[in-house]
């Protein structure tokens, strides 16, 4: 993936990121239907470049589909050893 790639919805690809498209990650998020943050897993579909308004963001297809992709920020990724 190069910085020249642009997704029609999410914008330019990040040139450098800890995780890449195709990686499978575990992350914690709280959706509108969650009473508290939950742990999810999914595959990264796109890595959106940081802008002045937002940090880098992983666009993730969750393993258990709920009808939407998740927008996962680096601080939400759970590092497993």
HELIX and SHEET records of a PDB file:
HELIX    1   1 UNK A   74  UNK A   76  5                                   3    
SHEET    1   A 2 UNK A   6  UNK A   7  0                                        
SHEET    2   A 2 UNK A  11  UNK A  12 -1                                        
SHEET    1   B 4 UNK A  24  UNK A  29  0                                        
SHEET    2   B 4 UNK A  38  UNK A  48 -1                                        
SHEET    3   B 4 UNK A  57  UNK A  62 -1                                        
SHEET    4   B 4 UNK A  70  UNK A  73 -1                                        
END                                                                             
